[in-house]
Amino acid sequence: MHPYFKNMPAFGKALSDKKKEKALANRQAIEEVEALIAAEVERVKNAGLPAEMVHKRGQMTIWDRIEYLVDPGSFRPLHTIYNPRQNEEGTTGVVDGLAKINGKWCVVAGFDNKVMAGAWIAGQAENQLRITDLAKRLHIPLVWLVNCSGVKLTEQQEVYADRRGNGTTFFRHAELEKLGIPILAGIYGTNPAGGGYQGISPTYLIAHKDCNIAVGGGGIVGGMSPKGGFDVEGAEQLIEATRHFKEVPPGSVNIHYHTTGFFKEVHDTEQGVLDSLKKHMAQMPAYDLDFFRVDEPKAPAFPIDDLYSLVAFNQKLSYDFEECLARLVDGSEQMEFRAGYGPEIYCGLVKISGLAVGVIANRQGFLPAGYPAYAEGAYQGIGGKLYREGLIKMNEFVTLCGRDRLPIIWFQDTSGIDVGDIAEKAELLGLGQSLIYSIEQTDVPQMLVVLRKGTAAAHYVMGGPTANNHNAFTLGTPTTEIYVMHGETAAAASFSRRLVKEKDAGKDLQPVIDKMNALAQEYYDKSRPGYCAIRGFVDEVVKFKDLRDYMVAFTEAAYQNPRSICPHHHMMIPRIIKG
């Protein structure tokens, strides 16, 4: 199949100095957002105890451990500023992302031992479910750095119970193992109760000599026989029990290596544990990626830095998506699927790290005259909105990607699906749900970049994070906004009848107008990239210059150990495109 894949049609053109100079204000606006996100990341990294205090104890921080463990430059962090419950710690207490260890991609996650010794805190359960979902969708190993002191007891109701509480993680671990996805655990520190199950539920346990895992800690054992309250006698008994279990905590290496044998290995140093994880990652199932490559990996023909000039920060301005894509894919080469049909949507076959990938994206700007045809001239189509042909094309392309076993990368910049009786007669409601069905039946990994707007139902149907079984992760950018509709549109929808009522009553309209402006501002504030990352609408906000790195990580991880394979000479998409 090399005639199809090698030297695919090139696209894109170099930016002139004049264009770059004209876009300086655009670049500055983007870089200001990147600086805000970077400051939030630093805040999370510095949460809890100072790193120096941990180092004085002879311990490494979670950030030290990850840096030592992963292949240099390979860590692609996710959920860094995620804090959906807005807890006082300002973090979920978990650090995670995609990374290579010994040349193989895996999901790396660890408890932040600077924050309440890695305790369960509000929002952490949701983070852990995203971590396990990621390993499941990409079918790659999960590597845990366990250092979990159990539940933050003063807020147990925020972390313990319900269908998506922290204990769900242990069922997810069992599910991964059932699916043949190994979980490696390096275990440090004191890990009672939930921390004990966090230590015991992985597939292979590698322990530091000073660690322990246990059903309960010393405090729990000492308080097992309450009298219905506390008195001096009970307090004295509790003191003695605590002293004993502080000296000899339950579930130590002596128990779980020499007696139960749960610990497969014990190491005297923190680095020894990490070195062992590296050794065992070399044993994990993985294809040599050359087995699946359709071409030699190539850098894009144009610099990725151009994205700061190409992507319009002002949401009301358009830009050329293909020019952006040319800065992200191998050799700036592509094969477009059904060019000219459904012009509001780009579908194409590209290469990332020499591997075939499907790309789907919104186009911007005015569409050809007479489009959409079903409107019969009643209105003109505009990019970012979805019409009948675009929805049909996406349904076809997604289905074919599933057939050819190609991972999909989506780029969203959508204002929604066309509305009104004309659109209803054109079956857009059904075609949107058809796209959801098409995505669900593909069973291939998918990644989403919300390049600018993620709006209304189009955010769902275009591979949104709600595609839980298929969306591996969603990235935001400095230009991302996510809302059910634009704030001004929401204000008009919410207060239009009130305006009519006040006008007919001869009342002053200004109080209503003030409320409309306040709602529009609230929509803006709650759709910014940082807010989207904190709430989990996106899994990470990344700089434009880092976007291709995440695309490479996703693509290589998707091909590392796939659950099913389509031989290259059986693929249909390139043949359909070429005719």
C-alpha positions in Angstrom: 0.0 0.0 0.0 3.0 2.3 -0.1 1.8 4.1 -3.3 -1.1 5.3 -1.2 0.7 6.4 1.9 4.1 7.5 0.8 4.3 11.0 -0.7 0.7 11.7 0.0 -0.6 15.1 -1.4 1.2 18.0 0.3 -0.8 21.0 1.6 -0.2 24.3 3.4 1.9 27.3 2.6 4.6 29.2 4.5 3.5 32.3 6.4 4.9 35.6 5.2 6.7 38.0 7.6 3.9 40.5 6.9 1.2 38.0 8.1 3.2 37.2 11.2 3.7 40.9 12.0 0.0 41.5 11.5 -0.8 38.7 13.9 1.4 39.9 16.8 -1.6 41.0 18.9 -3.2 37.6 18.3 0.0 35.9 19.5 0.2 38.1 22.6 -3.4 37.3 23.5 -2.7 33.6 23.2 0.5 33.7 25.2 -1.2 35.6 28.0 -3.6 32.7 28.4 -0.8 30.3 28.3 1.0 32.2 31.1 -2.2 32.1 33.3 -2.4 28.3 32.8 1.3 27.9 33.6 0.9 29.9 36.8 -2.0 27.5 37.8 0.2 24.5 37.1 3.0 25.9 39.3 0.5 26.5 42.1 -0.5 22.8 41.9 3.1 21.6 41.8 3.7 23.7 45.0 0.6 22.5 46.9 1.0 21.1 50.3 4.4 20.7 52.0 7.5 22.4 50.5 9.5 19.9 48.4 12.5 20.8 50.6 10.8 19.4 53.7 10.1 16.1 51.9 13.7 15.9 50.7 14.9 16.5 54.3 13.0 13.3 55.3 15.1 11.5 52.7 12.1 11.1 50.4 11.3 12.0 46.8 8.2 14.0 45.9 5.8 12.6 43.3 7.2 15.0 40.8 10.8 13.7 41.5 9.6 10.1 41.2 7.9 10.7 37.8 10.9 12.6 36.5 13.2 9.7 37.5 10.9 7.0 36.2 9.8 8.1 32.7 11.9 8.4 29.6 13.3 12.0 29.4 11.0 14.4 27.7 8.2 11.9 27.3 5.7 12.9 30.0 2.5 14.4 28.7 0.6 15.6 31.8 -3.1 15.4 32.1 -5.6 16.7 34.8 -2.9 18.9 36.3 -5.2 21.7 37.5 -8.3 19.5 37.6 -10.3 20.2 40.8 -14.0 19.6 40.1 -15.1 19.8 43.7 -13.2 23.1 44.3 -11.6 21.6 47.4 -9.4 23.7 49.7 -6.3 21.8 48.7 -6.6 23.2 45.2 -5.8 19.8 43.6 -7.1 16.2 43.5 -3.9 15.0 45.0 -3.0 12.9 42.0 -0.5 13.6 39.3 -0.9 11.7 36.0 -0.4 11.6 32.3 0.9 9.6 29.3 4.6 8.7 29.3 7.2 6.3 28.0 9.0 4.0 30.3 11.8 1.9 28.7 10.5 3.0 25.3 6.9 1.9 25.9 3.9 4.1 26.4 1.9 3.8 29.6 -0.4 5.8 31.8 1.6 7.0 34.8 -0.2 8.1 38.0 0.9 8.9 41.5 -0.4 10.3 44.8 1.0 13.7 45.7 2.8 12.9 49.0 3.1 16.6 49.7 -0.7 17.0 50.0 -1.9 15.3 53.2 0.4 12.4 52.6 -1.5 11.5 49.4 -4.9 11.2 51.2 -8.2 10.7 49.4 -9.7 14.2 48.9 -12.6 15.6 47.1 -12.5 15.2 43.3 -9.8 12.5 43.4 -12.2 9.7 42.6 -13.2 11.3 39.3 -9.6 11.8 38.4 -8.8 8.2 39.1 -11.7 7.0 36.9 -10.3 9.1 34.1 -6.9 7.5 34.6 -8.3 4.0 34.4 -10.5 4.9 31.5 -7.4 6.2 29.6 -5.5 2.9 30.1 -8.6 0.9 29.1 -9.2 2.9 25.9 -5.6 2.8 24.8 -5.0 -0.7 26.0 -1.7 0.2 27.6 -0.2 -0.5 31.1 -1.1 1.6 34.1 1.8 2.4 36.4 0.8 3.6 39.9 3.1 5.3 42.4 1.2 4.6 45.5 1.6 6.8 48.6 -1.9 7.1 50.0 -2.7 7.8 53.6 -6.3 6.9 53.2 -9.4 9.1 53.6 -9.4 12.7 54.6 -11.7 11.8 57.6 -13.1 15.2 58.1 -14.6 15.2 54.6 -15.3 11.4 54.2 -18.7 12.1 52.6 -16.9 13.8 49.7 -14.7 10.8 48.8 -16.0 7.5 50.2 -19.5 6.5 49.0 -21.7 6.7 45.9 -21.3 5.0 42.5 -18.3 7.0 41.5 -16.5 7.1 44.9 -12.8 6.2 45.4 -13.6 2.5 45.9 -14.7 2.4 42.2 -11.1 2.5 41.3 -10.5 -1.0 42.7 -13.3 -2.4 40.5 -11.8 -0.6 37.5 -8.4 -2.1 38.4 -10.0 -5.6 38.3 -11.7 -4.7 35.0 -8.3 -3.7 33.5 -6.8 -6.9 34.6 -9.7 -8.9 33.2 -9.0 -7.2 29.9 -5.3 -8.1 30.0 -4.1 -4.6 30.9 -1.4 -4.9 33.6 -1.1 -2.5 36.5 2.3 -2.0 38.1 2.5 -0.4 41.5 5.5 1.1 43.2 4.5 1.5 46.9 5.9 4.0 49.4 4.9 5.3 52.8 1.9 4.4 54.9 -1.1 3.2 53.0 -4.0 2.2 55.3 -7.7 1.6 54.5 -8.3 2.9 50.9 -4.6 3.4 50.5 -4.2 -0.3 51.4 -6.6 -1.3 48.6 -4.9 1.1 46.3 -1.7 -0.9 47.1 -3.2 -4.4 46.8 -5.4 -4.0 43.7 -2.7 -3.7 41.1 -1.2 -6.7 39.2 2.4 -6.5 40.4 3.5 -4.9 43.8 7.0 -3.4 44.2 7.6 -2.1 47.7 10.0 0.3 49.4 11.4 -1.1 52.6 9.6 1.4 54.8 6.1 1.1 53.2 3.1 -0.7 54.4 -0.4 -1.5 53.2 -3.2 -2.4 55.5 -7.0 -2.8 55.9 -6.7 -0.1 58.6 -4.1 2.1 60.4 -3.1 2.3 64.0 -5.8 5.0 64.7 -8.5 2.8 63.4 -7.4 -0.3 65.4 -7.1 1.8 68.5 -10.6 3.0 68.2 -12.4 -0.2 67.4 -14.2 -0.5 70.8 -15.9 2.8 71.4 -18.1 3.3 74.5 -20.4 5.7 72.7 -18.1 8.5 73.6 -14.6 9.3 74.9 -13.3 9.6 78.4 -9.8 9.7 80.1 -9.5 6.0 80.3 -10.4 5.6 76.6 -8.0 8.4 75.7 -5.1 6.6 77.6 -5.9 3.3 75.7 -5.9 5.2 72.4 -2.5 6.8 73.2 -1.0 3.4 73.9 -2.4 1.8 70.8 -1.2 4.7 68.7 2.3 4.5 70.1 2.4 0.8 69.4 1.2 1.0 65.8 3.4 4.0 65.1 6.4 1.8 66.1 5.0 -1.3 64.3 2.4 -0.2 61.7 0.2 -3.0 60.4 0.9 -4.4 57.0 4.6 -3.8 57.0 7.1 -5.3 54.6 7.7 -8.0 57.2 4.1 -9.1 56.8 3.5 -8.6 53.1 6.8 -9.9 51.8 7.8 -12.6 54.2 4.3 -13.9 55.3 1.6 -13.1 52.7 4.0 -12.7 49.8 1.8 -9.9 48.3 4.9 -7.8 47.7 6.8 -9.3 44.8 9.9 -7.3 45.5 11.2 -5.0 48.2 13.9 -2.3 47.6 16.0 -0.4 50.0 15.9 2.9 48.1 13.2 4.9 46.4 15.2 4.8 43.2 15.4 1.0 43.5 11.6 0.8 43.3 11.5 3.0 40.2 14.3 1.1 38.5 12.3 -2.1 39.0 9.2 -0.5 37.4 11.4 0.4 34.5 12.6 -3.2 34.3 9.0 -4.6 34.4 7.8 -2.1 31.8 10.2 -3.7 29.4 8.3 -6.9 29.9 4.9 -5.4 29.0 3.1 -6.4 25.8 3.8 -4.0 22.9 4.4 -4.2 19.2 7.3 -2.5 17.5 5.6 0.5 16.0 7.3 -0.1 12.7 5.0 -3.1 12.3 2.1 -0.6 11.8 3.9 2.3 10.2 2.9 3.2 6.6 5.8 5.6 6.1 8.9 6.9 7.9 8.1 9.5 10.6 8.6 13.0 9.3 8.3 16.5 10.9 5.7 18.9 9.5 7.0 21.0 6.6 6.0 24.2 8.5 6.8 25.3 12.0 4.2 24.7 14.7 4.9 28.2 16.0 2.8 29.4 13.1 -0.3 28.4 15.0 0.0 31.5 17.2 -0.5 33.5 14.0 -3.0 31.3 12.3 -5.6 30.5 15.0 -7.7 33.6 15.6 -8.1 34.4 19.3 -11.1 36.5 18.5 -13.9 33.9 18.3 -15.8 36.0 15.7 -12.9 35.8 13.2 -12.3 32.9 10.9 -9.1 31.1 9.9 -8.0 28.3 7.6 -8.0 24.9 9.4 -6.0 23.1 6.8 -3.1 25.6 7.3 -3.2 24.7 11.0 -3.3 21.0 10.3 -0.3 21.4 8.0 1.7 22.4 11.1 0.8 19.3 13.0 1.0 16.2 10.7 3.9 14.3 9.2 5.4 16.0 6.1 2.3 18.3 5.9 0.7 15.6 3.8 -2.9 14.4 3.7 -5.6 12.6 1.7 -8.9 14.4 2.0 -12.1 12.3 2.2 -15.0 13.5 0.0 -13.5 16.9 -0.7 -16.2 19.4 -1.7 -19.0 17.4 -0.1 -20.1 18.8 3.3 -17.7 21.7 3.0 -18.2 22.8 6.6 -16.3 19.6 7.7 -12.8 18.4 7.0 -12.2 14.7 7.0 -8.9 13.2 6.0 -6.2 10.6 6.3 -2.9 11.8 7.7 0.2 10.4 9.3 1.5 11.0 12.8 4.9 9.4 13.6 4.5 7.5 10.3 1.2 5.9 11.5 -2.1 6.4 9.7 -4.7 8.5 11.6 -8.1 9.9 10.7 -8.8 13.6 11.3 -12.1 15.3 11.5 -12.5 19.1 12.0 -14.8 22.1 11.6 -13.9 24.6 8.8 -14.5 28.3 9.3 -15.7 31.2 7.2 -18.5 31.5 4.6 -19.4 28.3 2.7 -20.0 28.1 -1.0 -23.1 29.9 -2.4 -26.2 27.8 -2.3 -25.0 25.7 0.6 -26.8 24.0 2.4 -28.9 23.0 -0.6 -31.8 22.0 1.6 -32.3 25.6 2.7 -33.1 26.5 -0.9 -31.6 30.0 -0.6 -33.4 30.9 2.7 -30.0 31.4 4.3 -26.3 31.0 3.6 -24.2 28.3 5.4 -21.3 29.4 7.6 -18.3 27.4 8.9 -18.5 26.0 12.4 -22.1 25.0 12.1 -23.1 21.5 11.1 -25.4 20.8 8.1 -26.8 17.7 6.5 -23.9 16.9 4.2 -21.3 17.4 6.9 -23.1 15.1 9.3 -23.4 12.4 6.6 -19.7 12.8 5.7 -18.7 12.4 9.4 -20.9 9.4 9.8 -19.3 7.7 6.8 -15.7 8.6 7.7 -16.0 7.5 11.4 -17.6 4.2 10.2 -14.8 3.6 7.8 -12.1 4.5 10.4 -13.7 1.8 12.6 -13.6 -0.6 9.7 -9.9 0.2 8.9 -9.0 0.3 12.6 -7.7 3.8 12.5 -7.5 6.0 15.6 -9.3 9.4 15.2 -8.3 12.9 16.2 -11.1 15.4 16.3 -10.6 19.2 16.1 -13.6 21.2 17.3 -14.5 24.8 16.6 -18.2 24.5 16.4 -21.1 26.9 17.1 -23.6 24.0 16.9 -26.0 22.2 14.6 -28.3 24.1 12.2 -31.7 24.7 13.8 -35.3 25.5 12.7 -38.0 23.7 10.8 -35.9 23.7 7.6 -33.1 21.9 9.5 -35.6 19.5 11.1 -37.0 18.5 7.7 -33.4 17.9 6.6 -33.2 15.3 9.4 -30.3 17.0 11.3 -31.6 15.8 14.7 -31.5 12.2 13.5 -28.2 12.6 11.7 -26.6 14.0 14.9 -27.7 11.0 16.9 -26.6 8.8 14.0 -23.1 10.2 14.4 -23.1 9.3 18.0 -24.1 5.7 17.0 -21.4 5.6 14.4 -18.8 6.7 17.0 -20.0 4.1 19.5 -19.8 1.2 17.1 -16.3 2.0 15.8 -14.4 0.8 18.9 -11.2 2.7 18.0 -9.4 5.2 20.3 -10.3 8.8 19.8 -8.7 12.1 20.9 -10.4 15.5 20.9 -8.8 19.0 20.6 -11.2 21.8 21.4 -9.3 24.2 19.2 -11.7 27.1 19.9 -15.5 26.6 20.4 -17.2 23.5 21.8 -20.9 24.4 21.6 -24.3 22.9 22.0 -25.0 19.3 20.8 -22.2 19.6 18.2 -19.8 19.3 21.2 -21.3 15.9 22.0 -21.6 14.5 18.5 -18.1 15.4 17.3 -16.2 13.0 19.5 -16.7 14.9 22.7 -15.6 13.7 26.2 -19.1 12.4 26.6 -18.0 9.6 24.2 -16.7 7.8 27.3 -16.0 4.5 25.7 -13.9 6.0 22.9 -12.6 9.5 23.9 -9.2 8.8 25.4 -8.7 12.4 26.5 -9.7 15.9 25.5 -7.3 18.8 25.1 -8.1 22.5 25.5 -5.9 25.2 24.0 -5.4 28.9 24.9 -8.4 29.7 22.6 -10.8 27.1 24.0 -14.3 28.1 25.0 -17.0 25.5 26.0 -20.6 26.4 26.6 -24.1 25.3 25.6 -24.3 28.5 23.5 -22.5 31.8 23.4 -23.2 34.0 26.4 -24.9 36.7 24.4 -27.2 34.1 22.8 -28.0 32.6 26.2 -28.8 36.1 27.6 -31.1 36.8 24.6 -32.8 33.4 25.0 -33.3 33.9 28.8 -34.6 37.4 28.8 -36.2 38.1 25.4 -39.7 37.5 26.8 -39.0 39.7 29.8 -37.9 42.5 27.5 -41.2 42.3 25.6 -43.2 42.2 28.9 -41.3 45.2 30.3 -41.5 47.1 27.0 -45.3 46.6 26.8 -45.7 47.7 30.4 -43.8 50.9 29.7 -41.0 50.0 32.2 -37.3 50.9 32.1 -35.4 48.2 30.2 -32.1 48.9 31.7 -32.4 46.6 34.8 -33.1 43.7 32.4 -30.3 44.7 30.1 -28.0 44.7 33.1 -29.0 41.2 33.9 -28.4 40.2 30.3 -24.9 41.6 30.4 -24.2 39.9 33.7 -25.3 36.5 32.3 -23.2 37.0 29.2 -20.1 37.8 31.4 -20.8 34.8 33.6 -20.9 32.6 30.5 -17.6 34.0 29.4 -15.9 33.6 32.8 -17.1 30.0 33.0 -16.0 29.0 29.6 -12.4 30.1 29.8 -9.6 27.5 29.3 -8.5 27.4 32.9 -12.1 27.0 34.2 -12.7 24.2 31.7 -9.6 22.4 33.0 -10.5 22.8 36.6 -14.0 21.5 36.1 -12.8 18.7 33.8 -14.5 19.8 30.6 -11.0 19.2 29.1 -8.3 16.9 30.5 -5.5 19.4 30.0 -5.0 22.9 28.5 -1.8 22.7 26.4 0.3 25.3 24.6 0.0 25.3 20.9 3.7 24.4 20.6 3.0 21.2 22.6 -0.1 20.1 20.6 1.8 17.8 18.2 3.6 16.1 21.1 0.2 15.0 22.5 -0.9 13.8 19.1 2.2 11.7 18.8 1.7 10.2 22.3 -1.9 9.4 21.6 -1.2 7.8 18.2 1.8 5.8 19.3 -0.1 4.6 22.4 -3.1 3.6 20.3 -0.9 1.5 18.0 1.2 0.0 20.8 -1.0 -3.0 21.7 -4.3 -2.7 19.8 -7.1 -5.1 20.4 -7.7 -5.6 16.7 -5.9 -5.1 13.4 -6.8 -4.3 9.8 -4.0 -5.3 7.4 -2.9 -2.3 5.4 -3.7 -4.0 2.1 -7.3 -4.5 3.3 -7.9 -0.9 4.1 -10.7 0.9 2.2 -10.3 4.6 3.1 -7.3 5.3 0.9 -8.9 3.4 -2.0 -12.2 5.3 -1.6 -10.4 8.6 -1.6 -8.3 7.8 -4.6 -11.1 6.2 -6.5 
